[in-house]
Amino acid sequence: MEQIILCCFDAVRMLVLLWPLAVLSIWHPGLPKWVDRMIHLDSTILMNLTSLLYLDRSFRTRQQHLQRVSAVVKTEISSDTMEVDITLSPRVNSVKPSKTVAITDQATALAQAGVPVAAGSLILILQQCAVIRLAAGEPDFDTPAVIAEENGISYTPDQILVSNGAKQSILQAVLAVCSPGDEVLIPAPFWVSYPEMARLADATPVILPTPISENFLLDPKLLESKLSEKSRLLILCSPSNPTGSVYPRKLLEQIAKIVARHPRLLVLSDEIYEHIIYAPATHTSFASLPGMWDRTLTVNGFSKAFAMTGWRLGYLAGPKHFVAACGKIQSQSTSGASSISQKAAVAALGLGYAGGEAVSTMVKAFRERRDFLVKSFGELEGVKISEPQGAFYLFLDFSFYYGSTVDGFGAITGSESLCRYLLDKAQVALVPGDAFGDDTCIRISYAASLDTLQAAFERIKEALASIKPTVHV
Ligand SMILES: Cc1ncc(COP(=O)(O)O)c(C=O)c1O
């Protein structure tokens, strides 16, 4: 129906508006200026009608390489060349790329090579060789220099893939590089989806526990001891969900040295909380470390720092070979990220370095909330804390209370039953640590107002007071 309306409209405007003007312009020397104005008017009307009918549905949807969202990571590769295993999962070869997406890419390539793109019917008549883009559109993003400079890394457009959220970016990366039998090394506590994504890729998650006494940071020696021929991917998340830990640069350098000795090993660096970080902690992009650019798949997104969760926009940056494989998988599951979200993301990037004033105001508020919670829970008996340096989560060790019983509720055997008890008794919803691979802890998100957090703390405190802890010696 929409197409019929557009076709009719096109025919009418050709007959009534544009064709006579085109003919007249040949005869009258002063007319081209008017023709120009009419073309402008014509394309404006057409644009408005199109957007009314299609609501920008196909126009500008395929922003496959968010040419401008991220950056081009120029690695400071050390003088010695290191090998990287660039094999892909057999599932990548078994999938045919989407033809519609491929054609759109060809049209883009032609347009980028200077072949004009037709905008309206008259222009098409005047520009016989123009590419008519009936496949999908390309939005007009400019690479934000701020991002490129922020992390000391840079990427060309074909080294970036924009998806409907960082979750999609991560899954596609895992599917692209992991084959059945491969191992994915995941420090715990981990973001809930990592091990499941490894399983979806027929790989085996290998969990590397990190204790609260070490601020939940991976011990390089433990990593080294777990590496084998099967190790394909190490997933790092800094700042971390659920712990808020931030990997110091020096520790990342030690990890990088170990990674460099294993040609098969790639790193997926989930940096979605990079802007939510509390000084003096600083963020280091793993890909910026010497020799790591070639083997790092960096994931980021707009859900956290820009509070744009519902907009569903994330991206992957890495060597073209891997990004193309992820693009192939994506081309058969979704045609691209929402154009509306991409526009919003461009606006977010326009806020300036690290999200500018808006994000720093948010980070200031998070910091105030973190300080309140760390101080308050620090005063409670038996609760162990590692002060988060980033993100907006507190991962508290409540194992002191395990093994206790509460009248009218029963036994508290672990994080799951403690969370159930706190929901029952205090009406506060928290996430059990076992979901993140550490049953000793419970995750508290402080993405809530200080007033709400104060009320929650009082209720938790009261509920915990009713538990009779087992005698600890
Ligand atoms: C560590 C981490 N990575 C990725 C994601 C997914 O983000 P998105 O909303 O962009 O899919 C989340 C969301 O909670 C997260 O916490």
The ligand as a Gaussian input file, in Angstrom:
#p B3LYP/6-31G(d) Opt

LIG

0 1
 C       29.185000      -6.355000      31.381000
 C       28.073000      -6.183000      30.408000
 N       28.310000      -6.393000      29.093000
 C       27.330000      -6.263000      28.191000
 C       26.056000      -5.916000      28.559000
 C       24.992000      -5.809000      27.475000
 O       24.714000      -4.498000      27.164000
 P       23.620000      -4.083000      26.090000
 O       22.505000      -3.475000      26.868000
 O       24.313000      -3.079000      25.216000
 O       23.234000      -5.288000      25.343000
 C       25.750000      -5.687000      29.903000
 C       24.397000      -5.361000      30.325000
 O       23.997000      -5.476000      31.462000
 C       26.802000      -5.808000      30.849000
 O       26.583000      -5.589000      32.157000

